[in-house]
Amino acid sequence: MKTILSILAWIVTIPALLAQNPLIMDQFTADPSARVFNDRVYVFPSHDIPAPEGKGLREDWFCMEDYHVFSSENLTQWIDHGMIVSQYDADWVDSTSYSMWAPDCIERNGKYYFYYPANTKNVGPNGRKGFGIGVAIADNPEGPYVVEDEPIEGIFGIDPNILIDNDGQAYIYWSMGDIFVAKLKDNMLELASEPHKIENLPSEGLKEGPWVFKRNGTYYLTFPHVENKTERLEYAVGDNPMGPFEMKGVIMDESPTGCWTNHHSIIEYNDQWYLFYHHNDLSPHFDKNRSIRADSLFFNTDGTIRKVTPTLRGVGITRADKRIQIDRYSDISGDGVKTAFIDTLDTHKGWKVTLSQKGEWVRYNKVDFNDKNYKVVGTKVMSPTGSRFEIRLDAPDGDVLATVDMKNTNDWAVENTRLKNSPTGVHDLFVVSDENTAFSVDWIKFE
Ligand code: FUB
């Protein structure tokens, strides 16, 4: 029955989501483990939910019942493939604990192995009650996944992460205050060596969420660490996947919004490296309801990682005929430009950006006009006193694509404006205020 339900959930694949940062707007997501499978990026995040009344371990704590998987080939349009594993699927999981924490997934010999931590119902094969790590297996990254009956023997911990080295040896990393590693047997289900704590990492402060990858023969062990009050992403390097590793520095500073956790993954896709991570964009007052993000990551010539600054614009090239959420911009002219939730009672509706002085601008990088010969731009706008702005190409004083005149209204309206010319190729867009009267923009879309 469980398998049939999983198959049905898989067939009813959910429509394409369009995203900058955060990547997923219609639900809370955290702990993004990104993988490249079959030339697509798949993200396996945790799925935060507000605690159902009387459920979960604590009211003010993480509450996670199941996992979804998302995929994209352009990092802009994401498909939600639906629920793949839930806390009710495996008998060993305590299904009152809502503790389906950070997962990972890896491919081996055409099978997809999904690793997930959860609280055990009973004293587990590791001899303890607490967090164990389960495995579910599928023939496709989207599922359907079939769960193994027992968690991996010998592991007590959270945040599994898998590395398969070039010689075929698989390693599993996990955390429980510190970071641990063991070899995996070829079946990917059993340990092939004793768990071993990774030494030489900072001795003070929580370390969790390991993500290990190999680049130019060097193993990078990257992980969130509480150096001060909240987590920041740090890394160490070594020439052996079991360590020792040498600390190298910080990949991303603590979240400016105070989100206590940050959990990440790093992939290379189409010759560009990306950092997937989370903040609490959609839940500014409760940081256990998080949202996943992605930004580009770069290496220095000596192999060290350049610190990543979190952005709202995120990654990918946005198609001109999709809604361009310019409230998640690349840059603004200054403090006068403000963003706010469209509806503070439903943050999932996203943000608006408000300009009020002539000359203020918002920049949105990388919009693909292709050679579609667009004629009209639709803008969802609101201006209580009426106002006017220009859409310009590539600079605040670049070519004017359209001048949008807004009627005075306290309601959102979609204004359709004819384009003065039809661009081709990829351009940065600028929305430039033409008057000293306030207006807000939700999105822009070319037709
Ligand atoms: O999402 C629950 C826990 O928070 C994860 O397992 C940790 O890595 C932290 O992000």
Residues whose N, C-alpha, C, O or C-beta is under 5 A from the ligand:
A	BS01	FUB	A30 D31 S46 F62 W101 A102 I158 D159 E208 G209 T261 N262 H263
